[in-house]
Amino acid sequence: MKVCFATYDTPRELSGASTWLQRLLPLLQVAGIELEVHVMAIGGKPGPNCAFFRKQGIPFRWMPMVTHLPSAVRSRLQFLEEGQPDIYVPFWSIPAHYAAGYARRGGIPTVGVLLSDQPYYWGIVDQFIGGDPDFRLSAVVPCSMFLESGVSATAAASGVVVCRIPCSVPIPARTAEPPGAVFRLVYIGRLVEDAKRISDVANALCAVTKMFPNVEAWLTGEGEARPAVEDIIREKGAGRVRLLGLVDDVYEVLAQCHGLVLLSDYEGLPTSVLEAMATGVVPICLDGRSGIREAIEHGVNGLVVKDRGADFFAAVRGLQRDSARWRQLSLAARETAQRRYSIEECARQWVELLEHLNRRKATRGHFRAPRSLQLPPLDPRFYLPGGISTPSWQRVLGSYLRSVPPLYRMAKATAALGDKVKSEATMRRHLPKRRSRICDRAGGG
């Protein structure tokens, strides 16, 4: 069984989704699944994802980022024709979801993944599960019970298989030590305002370290809001809040901390929370309609707060003053991660789903990319990393011609013939004048 995943790559920022994919794929490979990854590289060249796949011996095809949607879909379809997978997982790539519609009609089962409560993923539900039947997925994997409950009715009406599998994590051998003279908080994630509210998080960490002299805070990650975070830390951090940027080993950082801070507007089932729990770091998270409540039972294996102000400060105060309570929550958090969220269990469930889809698929021939594309309207909730271009009519025409190979070849031949005729006309226009000047110079000699 050959399975192709589609994803993006970026020179700097590595999302929780990419981290989870890097952890899952080697385990699928060990289980005997032949893998291939189709990568669109933001920034025009391979980044950390491609470097990881190369190191692990996972075959991948890559191309520079394309922001014109039909061209991006065409590129994904070309990769599919070259790769000939048995199953296609578009992951969180919108062009790959459109390509998946053609793949499924060509006999290749397709699997979508819902990773978060953000509008982007509900757009996927509406367009690729409940929308145009030609572009529906074969199956969808929500990472939390909340997302599962939101998609189940639509999927049942559309005949799409639903299989909830958490985005799980490795369970490290090293765990966090009980707090001593320093109680250290940490934020792990992208430095962005949307969803993560990173400026508010940075301000909250600066405020709480100012309130309690023994509290320090670290922030890890990269993102477009890094300059804003640096300004906040410089003005308010008082030397007790540090920005670490990207780190090579997140578990090494977590083992030196005691509380994980996540105060997002919305999440799915956050990887950073599961990593913290696996290390025995107590999560302190903002309440919301997401997977937070599925992993964290308030006061048992973590703390759920009502705001980024008074309630958050009270939670930190109680935890850093009571080492016995911290130890109790820490042990319960790690036990929860081991029992419910190990990456090995996640991989086992993925193997079961992929084998199920492979067994029930119909016999098919060689998949060929379609000669022309008929895409449904783009949902306004979708985006491509780097933006989606609004092309001029010339680019639209060019894209259409490229999507129909015979027309494209004819257009290229016509353009080449036109250039040749124009060049010959120019030469005929200038040639008599040059001869006249030569004759004049000869006569004068």
C-alpha positions as CSV (number, residue, x, y, z in Angstrom):
1,M,0.0,0.0,0.0
2,K,1.4,3.4,-1.0
3,V,0.2,6.5,0.7
4,C,0.9,10.1,-0.3
5,F,0.7,13.0,2.1
6,A,0.6,16.6,0.9
7,T,2.0,19.5,3.0
8,Y,3.9,22.8,2.9
9,D,7.5,23.6,3.9
10,T,8.9,26.9,5.2
11,P,12.4,28.2,5.8
12,R,11.7,29.1,9.5
13,E,8.3,28.5,11.2
14,L,7.5,24.9,11.9
15,S,3.9,24.4,13.0
16,G,2.5,21.8,15.4
17,A,0.9,20.1,12.3
18,S,4.3,19.7,10.7
19,T,5.9,18.4,13.9
20,W,3.1,15.9,14.3
21,L,3.5,14.7,10.7
22,Q,7.3,14.3,11.1
23,R,6.6,12.0,14.1
24,L,3.8,10.0,12.5
25,L,5.3,9.2,9.1
26,P,8.4,7.2,10.3
27,L,6.0,5.0,12.4
28,L,3.8,4.4,9.3
29,Q,7.0,3.5,7.4
30,V,8.0,1.0,10.1
31,A,4.5,-0.6,9.8
32,G,5.2,-1.4,6.2
33,I,3.4,1.4,4.4
34,E,5.2,2.9,1.4
35,L,5.2,6.6,1.8
36,E,5.6,9.7,-0.5
37,V,5.2,13.3,0.5
38,H,4.2,16.1,-1.9
39,V,5.7,19.4,-0.7
40,M,5.0,23.0,-1.8
41,A,7.9,25.1,-0.5
42,I,7.2,28.6,0.8
43,G,10.2,30.7,0.1
44,G,11.0,28.8,-3.1
45,K,13.3,26.2,-1.7
46,P,13.1,23.1,0.6
47,G,13.0,23.8,4.3
48,P,13.1,21.7,7.5
49,N,10.3,19.3,6.5
50,C,12.1,18.3,3.3
51,A,15.4,18.0,5.3
52,F,13.6,15.7,7.7
53,F,12.1,13.5,5.0
54,R,15.5,13.2,3.3
55,K,17.2,12.2,6.6
56,Q,14.5,9.6,7.3
57,G,14.6,8.1,3.8
58,I,11.0,9.2,3.1
59,P,10.6,9.9,-0.7
60,F,9.2,13.3,-1.4
61,R,8.5,15.5,-4.4
62,W,8.7,19.3,-4.0
63,M,8.1,22.5,-5.9
64,P,8.3,26.2,-5.1
65,M,5.2,27.8,-3.6
66,V,2.4,28.6,-6.2
67,T,-0.2,31.1,-5.1
68,H,-2.4,30.9,-8.2
69,L,-4.9,28.3,-7.2
70,P,-5.5,26.5,-10.6
71,S,-1.7,26.3,-11.1
72,A,-1.2,24.9,-7.6
73,V,-3.9,22.3,-8.2
74,R,-2.4,21.3,-11.5
75,S,1.0,20.8,-9.8
76,R,-0.5,18.6,-7.1
77,L,-2.3,16.5,-9.8
78,Q,1.0,16.1,-11.7
79,F,2.6,14.8,-8.6
80,L,-0.2,12.3,-8.2
81,E,0.2,11.1,-11.8
82,E,3.9,10.6,-11.2
83,G,3.5,9.0,-7.7
84,Q,0.4,6.7,-8.4
85,P,-0.6,6.3,-4.7
86,D,-3.2,3.9,-3.4
87,I,-4.4,6.5,-0.9
88,Y,-4.0,10.3,-0.9
89,V,-4.0,12.5,2.3
90,P,-4.2,16.2,1.4
91,F,-3.6,17.0,5.1
92,W,-4.1,20.8,5.5
93,S,-3.3,21.9,1.9
94,I,-6.2,23.5,0.1
95,P,-4.9,22.9,-3.5
96,A,-4.3,19.3,-2.5
97,H,-7.9,19.0,-1.4
98,Y,-9.1,20.2,-4.8
99,A,-6.7,17.7,-6.4
100,A,-8.1,15.0,-4.1
101,G,-11.5,15.4,-5.8
102,Y,-10.0,14.2,-9.1
103,A,-7.9,11.5,-7.3
104,R,-11.0,10.0,-5.7
105,R,-12.9,10.0,-9.0
106,G,-9.9,8.3,-10.4
107,G,-10.2,5.5,-7.9
108,I,-7.8,6.7,-5.2
109,P,-9.4,7.0,-1.7
110,T,-8.7,10.3,0.0
111,V,-8.4,11.3,3.7
112,G,-8.8,14.8,5.1
113,V,-7.5,15.9,8.6
114,L,-9.2,18.4,10.9
115,L,-6.7,19.9,13.3
116,S,-8.3,23.0,14.8
117,D,-11.5,24.9,15.5
118,Q,-10.5,27.7,13.2
119,P,-12.8,28.8,10.3
120,Y,-10.3,27.4,7.8
121,Y,-11.1,23.8,8.9
122,W,-14.9,24.4,8.9
123,G,-14.5,25.6,5.4
124,I,-13.0,22.2,4.6
125,V,-16.0,20.5,6.2
126,D,-18.4,22.6,4.1
127,Q,-16.6,22.3,0.8
128,F,-15.0,18.9,0.8
129,I,-17.3,16.9,3.0
130,G,-20.8,18.5,2.6
131,G,-20.2,20.3,-0.7
132,D,-19.9,19.4,-4.4
133,P,-20.0,15.5,-4.5
134,D,-17.2,15.5,-7.1
135,F,-14.8,17.0,-4.6
136,R,-15.8,15.1,-1.4
137,L,-13.2,13.2,0.6
138,S,-13.5,9.5,1.2
139,A,-12.7,9.9,4.9
140,V,-11.9,12.6,7.5
141,V,-9.8,12.4,10.7
142,P,-10.8,15.0,13.3
143,C,-8.2,15.2,16.1
144,S,-10.7,15.9,18.9
145,M,-14.1,14.9,20.1
146,F,-15.3,18.5,19.7
147,L,-14.3,18.5,16.0
148,E,-15.8,15.0,15.5
149,S,-19.1,16.2,16.9
150,G,-19.1,19.1,14.5
151,V,-18.4,17.1,11.4
152,S,-20.3,13.8,12.1
153,A,-23.7,14.8,10.8
154,T,-22.4,16.3,7.6
155,A,-20.2,13.3,6.9
156,A,-23.0,10.8,7.6
157,A,-25.2,12.6,5.1
158,S,-22.4,12.7,2.5
159,G,-21.2,9.1,3.0
160,V,-17.8,10.2,4.3
161,V,-16.1,8.0,6.9
162,V,-15.2,9.7,10.2
163,C,-12.4,8.4,12.3
164,R,-11.2,10.4,15.3
165,I,-7.4,10.1,15.9
166,P,-5.7,12.6,18.3
167,C,-2.5,14.3,17.1
168,S,-0.4,12.5,19.7
169,V,3.2,12.8,20.9
170,P,6.2,10.8,22.0
171,I,6.5,10.0,25.7
172,P,10.0,11.1,26.8
173,A,12.0,9.4,29.5
174,R,13.1,12.6,31.1
175,T,10.5,14.5,33.1
176,A,10.2,17.9,34.7
177,E,11.8,18.3,38.2
178,P,9.8,19.8,41.1
179,P,10.2,23.6,41.3
180,G,12.9,24.9,43.6
181,A,14.0,28.5,43.8
182,V,12.6,29.2,40.4
183,F,9.2,28.4,39.0
184,R,9.4,28.5,35.2
185,L,6.6,29.0,32.8
186,V,6.9,28.3,29.0
187,Y,4.9,29.1,25.9
188,I,5.5,26.7,22.9
189,G,4.0,27.5,19.5
190,R,3.9,29.9,16.6
191,L,4.4,33.6,17.3
192,V,1.3,34.8,15.7
193,E,-1.7,37.0,16.7
194,D,-4.4,35.0,15.0
195,A,-5.7,32.3,17.4
196,K,-2.5,32.3,19.5
197,R,-2.9,35.9,20.7
198,I,0.9,36.0,21.2
199,S,1.1,39.7,22.2
200,D,-1.4,39.1,25.0
201,V,0.5,36.0,26.1
202,A,3.7,37.9,26.2
203,N,2.1,40.7,28.2
204,A,0.5,38.2,30.6
205,L,3.9,36.5,31.2
206,C,5.6,39.8,31.8
207,A,2.9,40.8,34.3
208,V,3.0,37.5,36.2
209,T,6.8,37.5,36.5
210,K,6.6,41.0,37.9
211,M,4.0,39.9,40.5
212,F,5.9,36.8,41.8
213,P,9.7,37.2,42.2
214,N,10.4,33.5,41.8
215,V,8.6,33.1,38.5
216,E,10.4,33.2,35.2
217,A,9.0,32.7,31.7
218,W,10.3,31.4,28.3
219,L,8.7,31.7,24.9
220,T,9.7,29.4,22.0
221,G,8.8,29.4,18.4
222,E,8.9,31.7,15.3
223,G,6.3,33.7,13.4
224,E,5.4,37.0,11.9
225,A,4.7,38.6,15.4
226,R,8.2,38.0,16.7
227,P,9.2,41.8,16.5
228,A,6.1,42.7,18.6
229,V,7.0,40.0,21.2
230,E,10.6,41.2,21.3
231,D,9.4,44.8,22.0
232,I,7.1,43.7,24.8
233,I,9.8,41.6,26.5
234,R,12.3,44.5,26.1
235,E,9.9,47.0,27.7
236,K,8.2,44.8,30.4
237,G,10.2,41.6,30.8
238,A,12.7,43.0,33.4
239,G,15.1,40.3,32.4
240,R,12.9,37.4,33.6
241,V,11.1,36.7,30.3
242,R,13.2,35.3,27.5
243,L,12.4,34.6,23.9
244,L,14.3,31.4,22.8
245,G,13.1,31.2,19.2
246,L,13.1,27.9,17.5
247,V,14.6,25.0,19.6
248,D,16.0,21.7,18.4
249,D,14.5,19.6,21.2
250,V,11.3,20.8,22.7
251,Y,11.4,18.0,25.4
252,E,14.8,19.3,26.6
253,V,13.2,22.8,27.1
254,L,10.1,21.3,28.8
255,A,12.1,19.3,31.3
256,Q,13.5,22.6,32.7
257,C,10.0,24.1,33.1
258,H,7.0,23.6,35.4
259,G,4.0,25.2,33.8
260,L,2.9,25.4,30.1
261,V,1.0,28.5,29.2
262,L,-1.5,28.4,26.3
263,L,-4.0,31.3,26.1
264,S,-5.3,30.9,22.6
265,D,-8.7,32.0,21.3
266,Y,-9.3,28.6,19.8
267,E,-7.4,25.3,19.2
268,G,-7.9,21.7,18.2
269,L,-6.1,19.3,20.5
270,P,-2.8,21.3,20.8
271,T,0.5,19.4,20.4
272,S,2.2,21.7,22.8
273,V,-0.2,20.7,25.6
274,L,0.3,17.0,25.0
275,E,4.1,17.4,24.9
276,A,3.9,19.3,28.2
277,M,1.7,16.7,29.8
278,A,4.0,13.9,28.5
279,T,6.9,15.6,30.3
280,G,5.0,16.2,33.5
281,V,4.8,20.0,32.9
282,V,1.4,21.3,34.2
283,P,-0.7,22.9,31.5
284,I,-2.4,26.3,32.2
285,C,-4.8,26.9,29.4
286,L,-7.6,29.4,28.5
287,D,-11.0,27.8,28.4
288,G,-12.7,27.6,25.1
289,R,-14.7,25.4,22.6
290,S,-11.8,23.2,21.6
291,G,-10.0,20.0,22.5
292,I,-8.5,21.6,25.7
293,R,-11.2,20.2,27.9
294,E,-10.8,16.7,26.4
295,A,-7.2,16.5,27.6
296,I,-7.3,18.6,30.7
297,E,-9.5,18.0,33.7
298,H,-9.3,21.1,35.7
299,G,-7.6,20.6,39.1
300,V,-6.8,16.9,38.2
301,N,-4.1,17.0,35.5
302,G,-3.9,20.7,34.7
303,L,-5.6,24.1,35.1
304,V,-8.2,25.8,32.9
305,V,-8.5,29.5,33.4
306,K,-11.2,32.0,32.4
307,D,-9.1,34.9,31.2
308,R,-5.5,36.1,30.5
309,G,-5.6,38.3,33.6
310,A,-6.8,37.8,37.1
311,D,-7.7,34.1,36.8
312,F,-4.5,33.3,35.0
313,F,-2.5,35.1,37.7
314,A,-4.3,33.3,40.5
315,A,-3.6,29.9,38.8
316,V,0.1,30.6,38.6
317,R,0.2,31.9,42.2
318,G,-1.5,28.8,43.6
319,L,0.7,26.4,41.6
320,Q,4.0,28.0,42.4
321,R,3.2,28.2,46.1
322,D,2.1,24.6,46.6
323,S,4.8,22.1,45.5
324,A,2.7,19.1,46.6
325,R,-0.2,20.2,44.4
326,W,2.2,20.8,41.5
327,R,3.6,17.2,41.9
328,Q,0.1,15.7,42.0
329,L,-1.0,17.5,38.8
330,S,2.3,16.7,37.1
331,L,2.1,13.0,37.7
332,A,-1.6,12.9,36.6
333,A,-0.7,14.9,33.4
334,R,2.0,12.4,32.4
335,E,-0.2,9.4,33.1
336,T,-3.0,10.9,30.9
337,A,-0.5,11.4,28.0
338,Q,0.9,7.9,28.4
339,R,-2.6,6.3,28.4
340,R,-4.3,8.3,25.8
341,Y,-2.0,10.3,23.6
342,S,1.1,8.3,22.7
343,I,2.3,8.6,19.1
344,E,2.5,4.8,18.8
345,E,-1.2,4.5,19.6
346,C,-1.9,7.3,17.1
347,A,0.1,5.5,14.4
348,R,-1.7,2.2,15.1
349,Q,-5.1,3.8,14.5
350,W,-3.8,5.5,11.3
351,V,-2.6,2.1,10.0
352,E,-6.0,0.6,10.7
353,L,-7.8,3.4,8.9
354,L,-5.5,3.2,5.8
355,E,-5.8,-0.6,5.6
356,H,-9.6,-0.3,5.8
357,L,-9.7,2.2,3.0
358,N,-7.3,0.2,0.9
359,R,-9.3,-3.0,1.3
360,R,-12.6,-1.5,0.2
361,K,-11.3,0.5,-2.8
362,A,-12.3,-0.6,-6.3
363,T,-9.7,-1.8,-8.8
364,R,-8.4,1.1,-10.8
365,G,-6.1,1.8,-13.7
366,H,-3.3,4.2,-14.1
367,F,-4.3,7.7,-12.7
368,R,-3.9,10.5,-15.2
369,A,-4.1,14.2,-14.4
370,P,-7.2,15.7,-16.1
371,R,-6.7,17.7,-19.3
372,S,-8.8,20.6,-17.9
373,L,-9.9,21.8,-14.5
374,Q,-13.4,22.7,-13.3
375,L,-12.9,23.9,-9.7
376,P,-15.8,24.9,-7.4
377,P,-15.7,28.5,-6.1
378,L,-13.0,29.2,-3.4
379,D,-14.4,29.4,0.1
380,P,-13.5,32.8,1.6
381,R,-12.3,31.0,4.7
382,F,-9.5,29.3,2.8
383,Y,-6.0,30.7,2.4
384,L,-2.7,29.6,0.9
385,P,0.5,30.4,2.8
386,G,1.8,33.5,1.0
387,G,-1.7,34.4,-0.1
388,I,-4.0,33.5,-3.0
389,S,-3.4,35.6,-6.1
390,T,-6.1,37.4,-8.0
391,P,-4.8,37.0,-11.5
392,S,-5.3,39.3,-14.5
393,W,-7.3,38.0,-17.5
394,Q,-3.9,37.3,-19.2
395,R,-2.9,35.0,-16.3
396,V,-6.3,33.4,-16.2
397,L,-6.1,32.6,-19.9
398,G,-2.5,31.4,-19.5
399,S,-3.5,29.2,-16.6
400,Y,-6.4,27.7,-18.6
401,L,-4.1,27.0,-21.6
402,R,-1.6,25.3,-19.4
403,S,-4.3,23.1,-17.9
404,V,-5.2,21.8,-21.4
405,P,-2.0,20.4,-22.8
406,P,-3.1,20.3,-26.5
407,L,-4.2,24.0,-26.4
408,Y,-1.0,24.9,-24.5
409,R,1.2,23.3,-27.2
410,M,-0.8,25.0,-29.9
411,A,-0.6,28.4,-28.2
412,K,3.2,28.0,-27.7
413,A,3.6,27.0,-31.4
414,T,1.5,30.0,-32.5
415,A,3.5,32.4,-30.3
416,A,6.8,30.9,-31.7
417,L,5.6,31.3,-35.3
418,G,4.5,34.9,-34.6
419,D,7.9,35.7,-33.1
420,K,9.6,34.2,-36.1
421,V,7.5,36.2,-38.6
422,K,8.1,39.4,-36.6
423,S,11.9,38.8,-36.5
424,E,12.0,38.2,-40.3
425,A,10.0,41.3,-41.0
426,T,12.4,43.4,-38.9
427,M,15.4,42.0,-40.7
428,R,13.9,42.8,-44.1
429,R,13.1,46.3,-43.0
430,H,16.7,47.0,-41.9
431,L,18.7,45.1,-44.5
432,P,18.3,47.5,-47.6
433,K,19.4,50.5,-45.5
434,R,22.6,48.7,-44.4
435,R,23.3,47.8,-48.1
436,S,22.8,51.4,-49.2
437,R,25.3,52.7,-46.6
438,I,27.9,50.1,-47.7
439,C,27.5,51.1,-51.4
440,D,27.9,54.8,-50.5
441,R,31.1,54.1,-48.6
442,A,32.4,52.0,-51.4
443,G,31.7,54.7,-54.1
444,G,33.4,57.4,-52.0
445,G,36.5,55.3,-51.7
